[in-house]
Amino acid sequence: MLRIMQYLGELVLAQLDNKKPSNIPEGIQVEELEYIACNNHMNYIILQALLKTDLPEEKKASMKSIIMQSTILSLTQVGCIRELEERLEQEGIYHQILKGSVIKRIYPSPEMREMSDIDVMIYDENMNRAKRVVEGMGFTLLCSIKHHDIYVKPPFLTIELHYELFSKNVNQNQYDYFHNEKHTNVKEGRKYALQFSTEDFYVYLIVHMAKHFYEAGCGIRNVVDIYYYRRLYQVAWDEVYIENKLEECGVLEFEKRVHTLARVWLGGEEIDKFSQNLFEYLVECGIYGKGENGIWGQIATLNHTPIIKNKSHARLWYYFPPISYMQRDYPWLIKQPHLLGLAWGIRAITGLFNKEGRKKREMLLDIDNDKVNKIYEIYKGMQLNFKNEKTKG
């Protein structure tokens, strides 16, 4: 994997800097690179770089087809974002374009940064009005989950309307920090379009990545975002401010680990074992992660968690979690801790009919002990402080 890691870094940098990469090294299969590109939503940035190598023409032809599809999607999304912003501005709805829609604009070309959907935050209880705007653009409601509504427009456009950026049930500090528009400013030339400062967007970028990492894992595209964003802006920003805010949100060590990986993978620094293991884990997770990965975040971030030495320990934890974990799903345990056994029973019965629960059990049965240790050490090293309480200080 180390050789693939190094060559993938060369491909990404070649595309970012408009250079020609070296040909695929011996021992690396082009199919491996294609799979990683697809699984991490990096088709354009990786495959476009590969087109500059000495691949057979028939292989280049198939790559060009994938790149064309990715380009069409990206450019359609850019047009949709522009129309959505104009309509929300005309309706006087306070809003903020989020995540990939912002990152797209900083890359040398927007198609280099692929994304699945268009995320927008709606402020000041304007959600119903925003829904009418989106429906007026031809979108229909697919579903409402957690703190956002998902709208789709065939063949491939998706808009997520958010009314909260982060859940207070996951981390109170993060919820408080991003709860309202106090960290935003109005875009130049607009009245109702809000945006983060350069520093606060970076904090948001890290917190959002940490959330996905904790819940299911996330892919290497996030590392490229962090590398390139820092390359553009860190010379002029307030690093002390950023560190303070990251610490406030419980993700300072997480950022340090990911930033180190970015410097190692794309910045030419000497590789360390933790960064190599983290890279391999992110590559395997892919852009959406895997639901069963969430168990490692839960195990590693709870207070007083014993060291997980093998999959038997992890399985025991999964079937009989500590009360601090159980209280999240069964709040009545806070006042009635003596009913922990009953809660375990309810959880076990519920899990029999739950797809995610079955996947987690299968994962714990199939995984080998070396991988248990490696993944556990990764999550423990990230030091995510995702607790539903305010951190002291």
N, C-alpha and C positions, 0 to 999 in steps of 0.2 A: 504493500500500500504506500510505502514511503516514495517509491519511484513515481507512482500515479499522482500522489500529492504534489510532488515537485513539478511534474509535467503539466498538471492542471493549472498550477500557479503560473507557469510560463504562458499557457494558452490565454488565461484571463488577462494577464498583463499585456500580452501582445495585442489583444483586441482593445483594451482600454487606451493603449498608447499608439495604436495604429502601426504595429510592427509585425514582421513575419516571424512566426515561431519556428523552432527546429522541427524536423520530421519526428514522427512518433518513435520513441526509443524502442529498441528490441526488448521483447518481454511484455510489452503493453499492447493489449488488443484494442482496436478501434471500437469494438462493441462495448467494452467496459466504459470507455469515455462517453459513448452515446448514451448508455444507460444512466450514468451519473448526471449527465447534462439534462436528460428528461426528468429524472427523479427529483432533481433540485431546481427545476424550472429555470435552467440556464442554457437552453437550446441555442439561442442566438449567440451569446457571448463565447461559448465553447465551440460550437459547430462552425460558426463563421471563421473562427481562428483556424480550425482544422482544414478549411477549404484552401488555405494558403500553403498547405503542406503537399507532399507528393502522393496523395491518396489516388487510387484508381478512379477513373472518370465516372464509372457506374456508382461508386460509393459517394462521390461528390454530388451526383445527381439526386440521390435519395436524401442527402443532407440539405441540399438546396430546397427541396420540397418542404422539409420540416421548418427550415428557416423562413421560408415564404409564409407559411401558416402563422408562425410566431410573429412575424412582422405585421401581417394584416391585423391580427388581434391587437397588437400594441398600438398601432396607428388608429384603429377604431376606438380603443379605450381613450386615447389622447383626445380625440374629437368629442367623445362622450363627456369626458371631464370638463372640457371647455364649455360645452352646452349646459351641463349641470350647474356649473359655477355662474354662468350668465343668468340662468333662470332663477336660481336662488337669490342672486343679487337683485334682480328685477322685482322679486316678491318680497324683498326686505327681510329675508330669513338669515339670521346669524348662523354661519356654518364654517366648517374647517375641513379642508381636504387632508386626508391622512395617508400615512404609510407609503406604500409603493407609488401612489400617484404623485407624491412629493419627490421621492427618490428618483423616479423616472426622469425628472427634469434636470437633475444634476449630472447624469451620465452623458458621455459625449454624444450619444443618440438615444432616444427613449426606448427603442426596441432592445437595447442591451440589457435593460432591466425589466424582465417579465413579471407579470403579476396575474393573479386569478380574478380579482375583483376590485371594484372602486369603493373605497371606504370614505365616508364623510360623517363628521360629527355635527349634530344639529343642537343648537343652544336655545335657551329661553323658551322652552315648552312649545317649540314650533314644529314638533314632529308631524302632527296631522297635516299641516300646510306643506311640509316637505314631501310627505307621502303623495299628496296630490300633484306636486311638481314632477316627481319621478313617474307616477302613473301617466301623466301627460306626455312623457317622453316615450311611452310605449312599454314600460316595465310593468310586470305583475308581481304581486307578493307571493313568494315561495314559502316562507315560514318566518316565525319570530322566535329567536332564541336568546337567552341570557339578556344582554343589554343592547341588542340591535335587531333590525328587521332586514331580511334578505329579499331583494327584488331581482328578477331575471328578465332578460329580453333575448329571445332566440336570434341568432344561433349560439352566441357565446358571451354575451355581456351580463355582468352581475354587479349590482350596487348594494352595498350594505349601509343602511342608515343607523348610526349609533346615537344613543341618547346618554350613554356613559362610556368612557374610555376603558375603565378598569372596574372590576367588581370589588366592593368592600368586603365581600365574603372571602376573598382570597388574600388581600393585604390592605389594611386600613390606611397605611401611610401612602401607598400608591393611589388609592382611591381619593384621598384628601388632596394630594398634590395635583391630580389631573381632573378634579371633580368639576371645576367650572373654568371659565375663560381667563382666570387671573394671570396665567402664564402666557397669554397670547397677545398679539397686537393686530391691528387692522392692516390689511395689505394696502400698499400704496395704490391710489387710484380707485379704491373700493370703499364701501361703507359697511358691508355686512360680511365680508370674507375675512376670516381670522387665520392667523398662522403663529407658530411658535418662533421664538428667537432661534438663532443658530444653535446655541447651547441647549436650550430646552428641547429642541427637536432631537438632538443627540440623546438626551436623557430619555425621551419618549421611545426612541429607537431601541435603546438598550432594555428598558423595562418591558417593552412589547416582545422583544426576542426572549427575554428571561421567562416571561409568562408562557410562551409556547414551549420553551425548553423544559420548563417545570412540568407542564401538563402532558406533553407527548413527545418532546424532542423537536428539533428543527434542523434545517439543512445549511449547507455551506454558502448559499446565496446571501444569507445574513452577514457572514464574515466579509464578503466582498463589499457589501453596503457600508459596513463599519470602516473598512480599510479606505474606501474611496472617499467617504464623507470626511474622515479625518484628514486625508491627504489634501482635500480642498480647503478645509476651514480651521484646522487646529492651530495654525500659525497665529491666527488673529483672535482666537476665542479665549475665554476665561476658564482655564483648566481647574483652578481651585473651586470655582462656582460649580462646575460640572461634578467634581468629586464629592463635594458636599451634598449635592442633590441626589447623586447615585447612592450615597451612603444613607441618606434620608429614606430612600425608596428600597433599601435593603439589597441592592444589586451592585455594590462597588467591587467586591471581589469577583463577581461574575464578569463585569466589564473588563477587569484587569486580565482575566484568563482569556476572554475572547479577543481582546486587543492584542495580547501577546501572540495568540494564534495568527491573527491578521499580519502581524509584523514578521512572524516566522514564515508563514506560507507565501505571502505576497511582498513582504518588505525585505527579504533577504537575510534575516537574522538566523542565528544558529538554532537548530531545532532542539526542543526538549521533549522528554518522554510524555509529559502530560499533554502538551499541544498535539503531539502525534496521535495519542489515544483519542483526544477530543475531536480531532479532524476525522478520524476513522468513524467515530460514533455519529457525527453530524452527517457524513456522507451516507451512512446506512439509514439514518432517520429519513432523509429526504425532506422536501419542503413542508410536508404536512405532519411529519413525525409518525409515531405509532401510539395508539391509545394505551397499549400495555406498558409503554415506557414510563407512564406517569407514576407507576409504583416506586420507581427509583427516586424520583424527586420527593415523594412522600416519605420514604424511608430515611433519606439522607438529611432532610431538613427538620425533622422533629427533634425536640430536645430529648436528651438522655437516651438516644437511640443506640442500642448495642451494635458493635461492629458486625457486619454481615460477612461471614466467612465462606459460606457456600449457599447453594440454592435451597438447601433444607431450611436454613435459617430464614432466608427470604420468603419461602413458602409459609413457614410458621408465622412470620410477621403478617403476611397477606391474609391468612385465615383468622388470626387473632391480633388485630392491630391494637396498639396502646390506646388508652382512654382519650388522650389528647387528640388523637386522630379521629376516633369515633365520635367525639363531641361535635365535630364539624357537620356530620350527616345526621346525628341524633342529638340535637341540642338539649333534649330533656335529660341527658346523662349529666349535664352540668349540675343539676339539682338532685339527681338520683344516680350517683356513680355506682351504687351497689347493683344496678341493673345492667352492668356491662355485659354479663353473660347473655342476657336476653337480647341485647342489641347485636351481639355476635351472631346469634341464631337468626334474627330477622335478616341481617346482612347476608348470611349464607343462603337462606331460602330465596331471597331476592336475586342473588347472583346466579342461581340456577337458570333463571329465565332472561338474563341480561347478556347480550352479545359481547359487550366490552368485558364483562366479568369472566366470561368463558375464555376470551382471548388472553386475558391476564393469567388465568390458571394454566392454559396451554403453554404460554411463554415460560412460566416458572417450572413446568415439567420438562420442557425441551432444552432450556438453556444450560450450558456447561458451567462448571464452577469458576473457571478462569475468567469467563465473560462476566459472571456475577461480580467478581472482585473488581474487574476493570471498570464496569459501568458504575458500580457503587462508589468507587474512588473518584470518578469523574464528577458525579453529583455532589459528593461530599466536598470536593475541592472547589466547586463553584460557590459554595456557601450562600445559597439562596435563602433569604430570610422571609419566606412567604408564610406569614402567620397572620391570622385574623385579629391582630391587635397592633396598637401603636408601639413602635420601638422606643425605648427610653432614651432620654437625652434631648 
